[in-house]
């Protein structure tokens, strides 16, 4: 089996991890071994490779020849535009279509396939690539679209294509996320059997048992460690000034000392371990482009007892939708998800200390859908969550569509119930509730 991967960065880290993960398998993984003419000394049963914008047309044709001669392949699509373009050009001759995802995050679900049987939940992810094509079987699905697929062409080979975003964040770990590790080993085994296995009829699956979830009672939470609230909502467009003013008002009403984050300069990260030291509550809006290290700093802040108020908001403006993509990098680190295009509708409040006594239905415009597997829903709009609250062993967070804090139709101010929910959210985060 051939590891056709770059010698640096995530592809190399992935290959090194895979060698260790398959050390006890009856498979030999090696990096390319070429003869004097530049050809492979042995024909591999399977190639593990990555989209590569620098790969020439001849190299791509030789690699596709691995499939045409009945071999196997595991192909990872990188997250940059160049990687997606290279992947599209590579797979187009085989009628496999790859397109860019819209930028929203979500919770992947395993498809119905022998490669995915019995695997645990993947957690939140932000897909960058959607895959489709005749004969393909979805292995991982986000919001009804595949981000990993298996193709079995019989004597023409078989392959698994997957989005790099499923593997996890290379900044926080050089290994794939835990739920992906067994899946990747299975995929390599399956692809390596291409030369000796012919497709057989798929057995008809029986009824699946309903999943059982045990929701533990929240443990008592410690008081907030500091009364300083840092507000990172510096944008002055797309209704952000009025949203920011409403949030600052709620923070001050809870007797918090408000600090406004300075605008970022250049590529220097604003949110770091040092800048968050001494902060009790961090408020983040989807206002700007976040640097790659900032989601890690926010995740560590939360894991060590910090409180978070997360406020995504976008309108149909191109630069704002790109801001949402960067904001989702933070949410994914926290096992949260947010996606665009929640339809307009009536609010429905759910039982929680934050929403106690709030029952009135309020017409609100479309906005952001937010969710987490373990979070408590605070309010739904059109049957989709628009605000959730989550408590861990040491901390709390609230994720809320900031559009709820804008004036409703034909009104000059936000609905009283939604302003109340914001104020209670702040007090709940501080531990007063």
C-alpha positions in Angstrom: 0.0 0.0 0.0 1.4 3.4 -1.1 1.3 6.6 1.0 1.3 9.2 -1.8 1.3 12.1 0.6 3.2 15.4 0.9 6.2 15.4 3.2 4.9 18.3 5.3 1.8 19.5 7.0 -1.5 17.6 7.6 -1.0 15.1 4.8 2.3 13.9 6.3 0.8 13.8 9.8 -2.1 11.8 8.5 0.2 9.3 6.8 2.4 8.9 9.9 -0.7 8.3 12.1 -2.1 5.8 9.6 1.2 3.8 9.6 0.9 3.5 13.4 -2.8 2.7 13.3 -2.2 -0.2 10.8 1.0 -1.5 12.4 -0.7 -4.7 13.5 -2.7 -5.2 10.3 -1.5 -7.7 7.6 -0.8 -4.6 5.3 2.5 -3.0 4.3 2.3 0.8 4.1 5.2 2.6 2.6 6.1 5.9 1.0 6.8 5.8 -2.7 9.8 3.7 -3.8 10.8 4.6 -7.3 13.3 3.0 -9.7 15.8 4.9 -11.8 13.2 5.7 -14.4 10.9 7.3 -11.8 8.4 4.5 -11.8 7.1 2.5 -8.9 9.0 -0.7 -8.2 5.8 -2.5 -7.1 2.2 -2.0 -8.0 0.3 -1.2 -4.8 -3.0 -2.7 -3.9 -4.1 0.6 -2.5 -3.0 4.3 -2.7 -3.7 6.7 0.2 -3.5 10.2 -1.2 -4.5 13.8 -0.8 -5.7 16.4 -3.2 -2.7 18.3 -4.5 -2.9 21.5 -6.5 0.7 21.0 -7.7 0.1 17.5 -9.2 0.6 17.5 -12.9 -1.9 16.1 -15.4 0.4 13.1 -16.2 0.7 12.3 -12.5 -3.1 12.5 -12.1 -3.7 10.1 -15.0 -1.1 7.7 -13.6 -2.9 7.8 -10.2 -6.3 7.2 -11.8 -4.8 4.3 -13.6 -4.5 2.6 -10.2 -8.3 2.4 -10.1 -8.7 1.5 -13.8 -6.5 -1.5 -13.2 -8.6 -2.7 -10.3 -6.8 -1.1 -7.4 -8.1 0.8 -4.3 -7.7 4.3 -3.2 -8.4 6.5 -0.1 -8.6 10.1 -1.2 -8.8 13.1 1.1 -10.0 16.4 -0.2 -8.1 19.3 1.4 -10.0 22.3 2.7 -8.6 25.1 0.5 -10.0 26.3 -2.8 -6.9 25.1 -4.6 -7.3 21.6 -3.1 -11.0 21.5 -4.0 -10.3 22.5 -7.6 -7.5 19.9 -7.9 -9.9 17.2 -6.5 -12.7 18.2 -9.0 -10.3 18.0 -11.9 -9.0 14.6 -10.7 -12.4 13.0 -10.3 -14.4 14.6 -13.1 -13.3 11.9 -15.7 -14.8 9.2 -13.4 -18.2 11.1 -13.1 -17.6 12.0 -9.5 -18.7 15.5 -8.6 -17.3 17.6 -5.8 -18.6 21.0 -4.9 -17.9 23.6 -2.2 -20.1 23.5 0.9 -22.0 26.6 1.9 -20.0 27.3 5.1 -22.4 26.2 7.8 -21.4 23.6 10.4 -23.5 20.7 11.5 -23.5 17.2 13.1 -22.5 14.5 10.7 -24.4 11.3 10.6 -23.0 7.9 9.5 -24.5 6.5 6.3 -25.9 3.0 6.0 -22.8 1.0 4.9 -20.7 -1.9 6.4 -17.8 0.6 6.8 -19.9 2.6 9.3 -21.6 -0.1 11.4 -21.5 0.6 15.2 -19.4 3.7 15.0 -19.8 6.5 17.6 -20.9 10.1 17.0 -18.5 12.3 15.1 -19.5 15.6 16.9 -19.8 18.9 15.2 -17.9 19.7 12.0 -17.8 22.3 9.3 -17.9 20.6 5.9 -15.9 22.2 3.1 -16.6 19.6 0.3 -19.8 17.8 -0.8 -19.4 14.6 -2.9 -21.8 13.0 -5.3 -21.7 10.6 -8.2 -23.5 7.6 -9.8 -22.9 4.4 -7.9 -21.5 6.1 -4.8 -22.8 5.2 -1.3 -22.8 7.9 1.4 -20.6 7.2 4.3 -20.9 10.5 6.2 -23.8 12.9 5.7 -24.2 16.5 6.9 -27.6 18.2 6.4 -28.6 15.5 3.8 -25.4 15.8 1.7 -22.4 13.4 1.6 -19.0 14.5 2.7 -17.5 11.0 2.5 -18.5 8.4 -0.1 -17.5 4.9 -1.2 -17.4 3.9 -4.8 -17.1 0.3 -5.9 -16.6 -0.2 -9.6 -15.8 -4.0 -9.4 -13.0 -4.8 -11.7 -12.4 -1.1 -12.2 -11.4 -0.6 -8.6 -12.9 1.0 -5.5 -12.3 4.1 -3.6 -13.3 6.2 -0.6 -13.4 10.0 -1.0 -13.7 12.2 2.1 -13.6 15.8 3.2 -10.5 16.7 5.3 -12.8 18.6 7.7 -14.0 15.2 9.0 -10.6 14.3 10.2 -10.5 17.1 12.8 -8.4 20.3 13.4 -4.7 19.8 12.8 -4.0 22.7 15.1 -5.3 20.8 18.1 -4.2 17.3 17.2 -2.1 15.5 14.6 -4.4 12.5 14.8 -7.9 12.2 13.4 -10.7 12.8 15.8 -11.4 9.6 17.9 -14.7 8.6 16.1 -12.9 8.7 12.7 -10.0 6.4 13.6 -11.7 3.0 13.4 -13.6 4.2 10.3 -10.3 5.1 8.5 -8.8 1.7 9.3 -11.9 0.0 7.9 -11.7 2.2 4.7 -8.1 1.3 4.1 -8.8 -2.4 4.6 -11.8 -2.2 2.2 -9.9 -0.3 -0.5 -6.9 -2.7 -0.2 -9.2 -5.6 -1.0 -10.2 -4.2 -4.4 -8.0 -6.5 -6.4 -9.3 -9.6 -4.8 -13.0 -8.8 -4.0 -15.9 -8.3 -6.3 -19.0 -6.5 -5.3 -21.8 -8.7 -3.9 -25.5 -7.7 -3.4 -25.9 -5.6 -0.3 -27.9 -7.3 2.5 -31.1 -5.5 3.3 -30.7 -3.8 6.6 -33.2 -4.7 9.4 -34.9 -2.1 11.5 -32.6 0.0 13.6 -33.2 0.4 17.3 -34.0 3.8 18.5 -31.0 5.5 20.1 -31.1 5.7 23.8 -29.7 8.9 25.5 -29.2 9.4 29.2 -29.1 13.0 30.1 -27.4 13.5 33.4 -28.6 16.2 35.8 -26.5 19.3 35.6 -23.9 19.5 38.5 -23.7 22.6 40.6 -21.7 25.3 38.9 -19.0 27.4 40.6 -19.5 31.2 40.5 -17.9 33.1 37.7 -14.2 33.5 38.3 -14.1 37.2 37.4 -16.6 40.0 36.9 -14.9 41.2 33.7 -16.7 40.6 30.5 -14.7 40.9 27.2 -16.9 41.8 24.2 -15.5 40.9 20.8 -18.1 42.4 18.5 -16.3 45.3 16.8 -18.1 45.4 13.4 -20.0 48.6 12.6 -22.2 47.1 9.8 -25.0 44.7 9.3 -26.9 45.7 12.5 -23.9 44.9 14.8 -23.9 48.3 16.6 -27.5 47.9 17.8 -26.9 44.2 18.7 -23.7 45.2 20.6 -25.5 48.0 22.5 -28.2 45.5 23.6 -25.6 43.0 24.8 -23.6 45.6 26.7 -26.7 46.8 28.4 -27.5 43.3 29.6 -23.9 42.8 30.8 -23.9 46.0 32.9 -27.3 45.1 34.3 -25.7 41.9 35.7 -23.0 44.1 37.4 -20.2 43.0 35.1 -17.3 45.2 34.1 -17.4 45.4 30.3 -14.2 45.6 28.3 -14.4 46.1 24.5 -11.9 44.1 22.5 -9.5 46.2 20.4 -9.9 45.7 16.7 -7.4 43.1 15.4 -4.3 44.3 13.6 -3.0 42.4 10.7 -2.8 38.7 11.3 -2.2 38.9 15.0 -4.7 36.8 17.0 -6.9 38.9 19.3 -8.1 36.0 21.4 -5.1 34.2 23.1 -4.5 32.5 26.4 -2.9 35.7 27.6 -5.7 38.0 26.5 -8.3 35.8 28.1 -6.5 35.5 31.4 -8.5 37.2 34.1 -11.7 37.3 31.9 -14.9 35.7 33.4 -17.3 36.0 30.5 -16.4 36.2 26.8 -18.9 37.5 24.2 -18.1 36.7 20.6 -20.1 37.8 17.5 -19.6 36.5 14.0 -18.2 39.9 13.1 -14.8 39.3 11.7 -12.2 36.8 10.3 -10.7 34.8 13.2 -7.1 33.6 13.0 -6.5 29.8 13.1 -5.2 29.8 16.7 -8.2 31.7 18.2 -10.7 28.8 18.2 -8.1 26.8 20.3 -7.7 29.6 22.8 -11.5 30.0 23.1 -11.9 26.2 23.6 -9.2 26.2 26.4 -10.9 29.2 28.0 -14.2 27.3 28.2 -12.6 24.1 29.3 -11.0 25.9 32.3 -14.2 27.4 33.6 -14.7 30.5 31.4 -18.2 31.4 30.3 -19.2 32.1 26.7 -22.0 34.0 25.0 -21.8 33.2 21.3 -23.8 35.4 18.9 -23.9 34.4 15.2 -25.7 36.7 12.8 -25.6 37.1 9.0 -27.5 38.7 6.2 -27.2 37.8 2.5 -24.0 39.8 2.0 -21.0 38.0 0.7 -18.5 39.3 3.3 -20.8 38.5 6.2 -21.3 34.9 5.0 -17.5 34.5 4.9 -17.4 35.9 8.5 -19.9 33.1 9.4 -17.4 30.5 8.0 -14.7 31.7 10.4 -17.1 31.9 13.3 -18.0 28.2 12.7 -14.3 27.3 13.3 -14.9 28.4 16.9 -18.2 26.5 17.2 -16.7 23.3 15.9 -14.0 23.4 18.5 -16.8 23.6 21.1 -18.9 20.7 19.6 -21.5 23.2 18.5 -23.1 23.9 15.1 -24.7 26.8 13.3 -26.1 27.0 9.8 -27.7 29.6 7.6 -31.1 30.0 6.2 -33.4 29.2 9.1 -36.8 30.3 7.9 -38.9 33.0 9.5 -41.6 31.9 11.9 -43.1 32.0 15.4 -41.0 31.6 18.5 -41.6 28.7 20.9 -39.9 28.8 24.3 -38.7 25.6 26.1 -38.5 24.9 29.8 -35.3 26.2 31.3 -34.4 28.7 34.1 -33.5 31.2 31.4 -37.0 31.0 29.8 -39.1 30.5 32.9 -42.5 32.2 32.4 -41.8 33.2 28.8 -44.6 31.8 26.6 -45.7 34.4 24.1 -45.2 33.6 20.4 -43.3 36.2 18.5 -43.0 36.5 14.7 -39.3 36.8 13.9 -37.4 36.9 10.5 -35.2 34.1 9.2 -31.8 33.7 10.6 -29.3 31.2 12.0 -30.1 27.7 13.2 -28.0 26.7 16.2 -27.6 23.3 17.9 -25.6 20.9 20.0 -26.3 17.3 20.8 -26.1 17.9 24.6 -27.4 21.5 24.8 -30.8 22.5 26.1 -32.9 24.3 23.6 -34.1 27.7 24.8 -36.2 28.8 21.9 -37.2 27.4 18.5 -38.3 29.3 15.4 -40.2 27.4 12.7 -39.3 24.2 14.6 -35.6 24.8 14.5 -33.4 25.9 17.5 -32.4 29.5 17.5 -30.8 29.6 21.0 -29.4 26.9 23.2 -27.7 26.7 26.6 -25.0 24.2 27.6 -23.4 23.4 30.9 -20.3 21.3 31.3 -18.7 20.2 34.6 -17.0 23.6 35.1 -18.5 26.1 32.7 -21.6 27.3 30.8 -22.3 28.8 27.4 -25.2 30.2 25.5 -25.3 30.1 21.7 -28.0 32.5 20.3 -28.9 33.8 16.9 -28.1 37.5 17.4 -30.9 38.4 15.0 -33.4 37.7 17.8 -32.1 40.9 19.5 -33.2 43.1 16.5 -36.6 44.9 16.3 -39.3 42.6 15.1 -41.5 43.5 12.1 -43.5 46.7 12.6 -41.8 47.4 15.9 -39.1 49.9 17.0 -37.4 47.6 19.5 -36.8 43.9 20.1 -39.6 41.8 21.6 -39.6 42.2 25.4 -39.5 38.4 25.9 -36.3 38.1 23.8 -34.6 40.9 25.7 -35.6 39.2 28.9 -34.0 35.9 27.6 -30.8 37.8 26.9 -30.6 39.3 30.3 -31.3 36.0 32.0 -28.8 34.3 29.8 -26.1 36.6 31.1 -27.1 36.0 34.7 -27.3 32.2 34.1 -23.7 32.3 32.7 -22.4 34.1 35.7 -23.9 31.5 38.0 -26.6 33.7 39.6 -29.3 31.3 38.3 
